Amino acid sequence: MTEAVLFDARDDGIAVITLNRPETRNALTLEIREGLFAAWDRFENDEALHIAILTGAGDKAFCAGGDLKEMVERNITVPPRVMFPLPYDTIELSKPTIAAVNGAAFAGGWMIAQACDLCVAATSAKFAVTEVKVGRSSPWAAPLIHMIPQRIMMEILLTGKPISAQRAYEIGLVNRIAEPGTVLDSAIELAADVLAGAPLSVRAARETVMLSTEMGRSAALQAARHASEFCYNSADAQEGPQAFADKRTPVWRGK
């Protein structure tokens, strides 16, 4: 297929979104950005899809970052906030997402992987925030402080040097690592683990995590309790305990 971004709506409720320009290391060119905006919008508005996996075509790069040639040609200084399609930032999403990092995730590639809720990486993958190498900046990296220790974040941003998938796993940036060629399968397995839970419970759990990173302890507790009320009052909240008592698999309805 010739599309810059491929969209696979699977029957199991998983959407697989693929950056499809391996010849340019899936860099965030205009056509990739436009394709991503459209793909995230399609995912959010399809009620049959409950979780999305973002990956890259080829075995060299997940995404090499922004298009530096475009930056020079357009004389871009401070990139407009809406320039890049970032889940839960410039893209409004209410569903969970997984980055399946199949190769290098540099600069903007790290940025879009970081924006996803979960991350699976191939053992051959590399991660780097390379902006200091090209005179740019990385304000989008600020949320990293909630993911990895401060001094590790400082070294990554100040040196621009790549880290391995194993190191990314050790510091908590990556949830799971997989052998090359199996990263998408591993991400699908993780997605299935998420989908096994009650949909409203999953949504409330995700909101609880995000609230906890943005508020102090007391405020987060109060907000999380409020965010969980719809889940507690749902039919699924009765179905789960009943299924447990009946020793059967629950049938989730998402209501």
N, C-alpha and C positions, 0 to 999 in steps of 0.2 A: 504494500500500500504506500501511497505517496504522501499521505497526510503527515504533517510535522508532529502531531500528537495523536496517538491511537487511543481509542476508547473501546474497551471490551466489557460489556454488561453481562456478567455471568448469571446463570440460573440460580446460583446459591446465595445471591444477594451481595456478591463482591464485584466491585468495579475495578478493573485494572487499567490504569492510565500510563501510557508509555511515551516517553520523549523519543521521537523517531528520526533523529538526525545524527546517527553514529559517525558519519563522515566529518562532522564538525564537533564531535565529542558532546553532542546534545547541548551545546551552549544555548544560553537564553536569548536567542535572536528574537526579532519581532514576531516571526511566524510561530515560534515555540511559545512565546508569551501569549499570543492571541489564542493559540490552540489550548493552552492550559486554562485560560479564563473560561473558555467555552466548555472544557471538560469538567471543571469543578462545578460550573453552573448546572450542567446536565446531571452530574452525580447528586447534587443537593436536591434537585427537583424531581428525581425519580424515586417514587415511594417504594419501589421494589429493590432498591439498592441501599444497603445498610452500612457498608464500610468500603473504603477505597484504598488501593495500593498504587503508589507512584513509583515507577521504575524507569530505566533507560534502555534503549536498544543497543545491542552490541555487548562486547565483553571488556571494553577499555574504559568507558566512562559512564557514570550515572549522569553527571552534568558538570561540564568544565567551568561553569560560571557565566557571568555576563559577557556580552559581545563587546570586547574592547575596541574592535574596529568601529563598531557603531558609536561607541562613546566618543571616539576621536572625530569621526565624520560629522556627527551631530553636535559636537562641542558640548556634550553633556557634563555639567558640573555636579550639582547635587541632583541625584536621580529623583524624579517625582515619586511620591510615596505609592501612587497607584501604578507605577510602571511594572512592578513584578507581582504575579499572582501567588500570594502567600496565604495558605489556609489559616483561617481564624484571625487574619490581619486585614489584608486587602480583599480577601475572599471570605464571605460569611458562610460558615458551615456549622451544622448542628450534629454531624455524624463523625465517627472516628476515622482516622487515616493512618496509613503505614507507609513509610519510605522503604523500598527494597533497593538498596544501594549496590548495584552490580559492578561498579568500577569507581573511578576517581570522582569524588564529590568535592570540588574546589570552589572557594569563594561563593558565588551565587548557588552553586550546587550544594554546598554545605547548608546555605540559607534555606533552600526549599526542603532539604531533608530534615533540618532542625524544626521546621514549621509543622511537620507531621507529628502526630501523637506518639507513634512508635517507630522503631527503626530496626530493620534486619539488613545485615551487610555481608557481602561475600568476603571470604578470608583474604582475597586479593585486592579488596577495595582500599582506597586511601582517602583521608579527609584532610582538608587544609583551608584555613582562612588566609588567603594569599594577598589581601589588599595592600599590606605594607610593602609588598614587592613591586607594586605598580603605582604607588602614590595615591591609592584610593582609601576609603574608610569603610568600616563595617558596623554601622549603628544597629543593624538588624541582629547582631550577635548578642545584644544586651540580655535577652532571656536565657542565654547560656548559663548565667550565674545560678539559675534554679535547677540546672541539670548536672553541672560538673563543679568541682572545687575551684575557688577563686584563683589560686596560684597556677593551676593547670590552664585555666582559661587565659590568664595573663600571658603565659608562655606561648600558647597557641596564637594569640592575636599579635603579640609583639614580634615573634620570629617569622611567622608565616610558613613555618615548616610543616610538612605533612605528618600525620600520624597514621599508623596502621589500623586495620579493622579490629585487631586484637586489643590494641591500646584504647581505641574508642569504646570497646566493650568493657574494658577494665575501669574506665573512668565514668561509665554510666551513660555515655552518649548513645550507645547501641544496645538494643535488647537481646538480639540473637545474632550469631554469626553462622554462615553456611558455606559449604564448598562452592567454588565457582560453577556456575551453570545450574545451581539449585536454589539460588537466593529467592527467586519468585515463588518456588514451591514452598520454601520455608515461610515466606511472608503469607502465603495462602493458608498454611497451617495455623499461623498466629491469628489470622483473620477469622478462621473457623473457631478457634478458641474463644475469641471475643463474641462471635455470633451465637455461640452456645448459651450465652447468658440472656436473661430477659432484656429486651430492647430498652425499656424505660429505666431499668436498673443500670445498664451500660451508660446510658445518657447521663443519669444522675451521678454516676461514678466519675465520668469524665469532667462534668461540671465541678464536682467536689475538688478534683485535682487542680483544675485551673483556678478556682476561687482561692485555694490554699496558697498558690504562688503569687497571688495579687493582693492579698489582705493579711492583716495580722491575725493571730490565733482566734480571738474572740469574734471578730467580724466574720472570719471565714466559717467558723462553726455556725453562726447564725444564718449566714447566707446559704450554707450547704444544707441546713435543716429545711430551709424554705424550698430549695431546689429539689429536695427529695420528697416533698409532700405529694406531688402528682404520682410519683412511683408508688409510694405507700398506699395510696388510695385507688390504685389500678386493679383491674381484674387479674392481671398477672401476679400481683402480690398475694392473691388468694390461691391462684393456680399452682404456684411454686410449692408452698407447704403441703397442699393437697396431693400433688404428684409425689412428693417425698413420702407422705404417709401411705400412698397407694403403691409405692415402689415401682413407679413408671417414669418415663421421660416427660417432662412438662411440655405442654403445647402453648408456646408464647403467641400472644395476639397483639402485643404492643399497645394495649389499651387497658 
